Amino acid sequence: MLRDALPCYADSMDPVSLGFYAIVCGLLGAVAPNFPRLPVRLGIGALVGVTAASVLPWIKGMMGGPY
């Protein structure tokens, strides 16, 4: 089974993380075509990714769950 083949990925994405990153990526994808050039889009994408990864633990803490 896939779970046995990839044990490090089997339980790594909980529903809160999945939903959070889906929203962040969806919003970024919606506005990215408006950015002028590829280097600008890559830079903004990296900044959004680092910000999202930094904010997610705080959001999970505010939710109070065992996420």
Residue frames as qw, qx, qy, qz and C-alpha x, y, z in Angstrom:
[[0.000, 0.888, 0.459, 0.000, 0.00, 0.00, 0.00],
 [0.302, 0.754, -0.042, 0.582, 1.02, 3.60, -0.45],
 [0.502, -0.815, 0.132, -0.256, 1.09, 4.20, 3.31],
 [0.886, -0.331, 0.219, 0.240, 3.70, 1.47, 3.73],
 [0.718, 0.413, 0.144, 0.542, 5.74, 2.70, 0.78],
 [0.198, 0.588, -0.075, 0.780, 5.89, 6.31, 1.98],
 [0.521, -0.545, -0.595, 0.280, 5.79, 6.24, 5.79],
 [0.300, -0.247, -0.184, 0.903, 7.21, 9.74, 6.18],
 [0.176, -0.082, -0.288, -0.938, 4.38, 11.23, 4.09],
 [0.274, -0.379, -0.870, -0.157, 1.51, 9.08, 5.33],
 [0.324, -0.743, -0.558, 0.180, 0.43, 11.24, 8.28],
 [0.425, -0.127, -0.058, 0.894, 2.25, 14.49, 7.60],
 [0.115, -0.197, -0.238, -0.944, -0.64, 16.62, 6.26],
 [0.075, 0.407, 0.788, -0.456, -3.53, 17.11, 8.64],
 [0.198, 0.709, 0.631, 0.245, -6.85, 18.58, 7.41],
 [0.136, -0.920, -0.137, 0.342, -6.14, 22.03, 8.88],
 [0.338, -0.505, 0.473, 0.638, -2.79, 22.30, 7.10],
 [0.348, 0.264, 0.763, 0.477, -4.25, 20.99, 3.87],
 [0.103, 0.843, 0.526, 0.050, -7.12, 23.49, 3.95],
 [0.236, -0.849, 0.044, 0.471, -4.87, 26.39, 4.94],
 [0.326, -0.362, 0.580, 0.653, -2.35, 25.80, 2.17],
 [0.310, 0.474, 0.747, 0.349, -5.13, 25.16, -0.36],
 [0.032, 0.931, 0.339, -0.134, -6.59, 28.60, 0.42],
 [0.282, -0.748, 0.277, 0.533, -3.19, 30.32, 0.33],
 [0.373, -0.110, 0.713, 0.583, -2.17, 28.66, -2.94],
 [0.266, 0.642, 0.691, 0.197, -5.57, 29.28, -4.51],
 [0.020, -0.949, -0.168, 0.265, -5.47, 32.98, -3.68],
 [0.313, -0.601, 0.463, 0.571, -1.89, 33.30, -4.89],
 [0.392, 0.158, 0.777, 0.466, -2.76, 31.49, -8.10],
 [0.213, 0.808, 0.550, 0.004, -5.68, 33.84, -8.66],
 [0.014, -0.970, 0.020, 0.242, -3.56, 36.98, -8.44],
 [0.620, -0.366, 0.466, 0.514, -0.23, 35.70, -9.84],
 [0.546, 0.480, 0.491, 0.480, -1.06, 36.35, -13.51],
 [0.036, 0.980, 0.171, 0.099, -1.30, 40.06, -12.63],
 [0.514, -0.703, 0.285, 0.401, 2.37, 40.16, -11.56],
 [0.375, 0.803, -0.281, -0.367, 4.69, 41.38, -14.32],
 [0.525, 0.546, -0.649, -0.069, 7.51, 38.84, -14.78],
 [0.870, -0.100, -0.482, 0.027, 8.56, 35.38, -13.68],
 [0.453, 0.148, -0.564, 0.674, 11.23, 36.53, -11.17],
 [0.299, -0.290, 0.227, -0.880, 8.68, 38.79, -9.49],
 [0.824, -0.205, -0.252, -0.465, 6.13, 35.95, -9.32],
 [0.779, 0.018, -0.565, 0.270, 8.75, 33.57, -7.88],
 [0.203, 0.237, -0.481, 0.819, 9.82, 36.08, -5.26],
 [0.519, -0.264, 0.101, -0.806, 6.26, 36.81, -4.21],
 [0.871, -0.110, -0.413, -0.243, 5.47, 33.09, -4.15],
 [0.614, 0.091, -0.607, 0.496, 8.47, 32.43, -1.90],
 [0.062, -0.246, 0.380, -0.890, 7.52, 35.28, 0.42],
 [0.708, -0.223, -0.096, -0.664, 3.92, 34.08, 0.65],
 [0.844, -0.027, -0.536, 0.000, 5.09, 30.50, 1.29],
 [0.416, 0.134, -0.597, 0.673, 7.45, 31.48, 4.11],
 [0.304, -0.236, 0.233, -0.893, 4.79, 33.73, 5.64],
 [0.801, -0.170, -0.284, -0.498, 2.15, 31.00, 5.42],
 [0.769, -0.002, -0.596, 0.230, 4.46, 28.42, 7.00],
 [0.220, 0.177, -0.511, 0.812, 5.29, 30.86, 9.79],
 [0.435, -0.202, 0.106, -0.871, 1.67, 31.79, 10.50],
 [0.716, -0.131, -0.592, -0.345, 0.16, 28.29, 10.42],
 [0.484, -0.124, -0.752, 0.430, 1.45, 27.17, 13.87],
 [0.085, 0.028, 0.343, -0.935, -0.01, 30.33, 15.39],
 [0.588, -0.070, -0.295, -0.750, -3.37, 29.65, 13.74],
 [0.678, -0.120, -0.724, -0.040, -3.35, 26.07, 14.99],
 [0.282, -0.071, -0.648, 0.704, -2.58, 27.31, 18.49],
 [0.317, -0.019, 0.108, -0.942, -5.51, 29.73, 18.33],
 [0.681, -0.097, -0.515, -0.511, -7.77, 26.83, 17.33],
 [0.509, -0.470, 0.545, -0.472, -6.72, 24.97, 20.47],
 [0.971, 0.078, -0.025, -0.226, -6.78, 21.54, 18.89],
 [0.729, -0.418, 0.485, 0.243, -4.16, 18.81, 18.81],
 [0.723, 0.690, 0.019, 0.009, -3.31, 19.66, 15.20]]
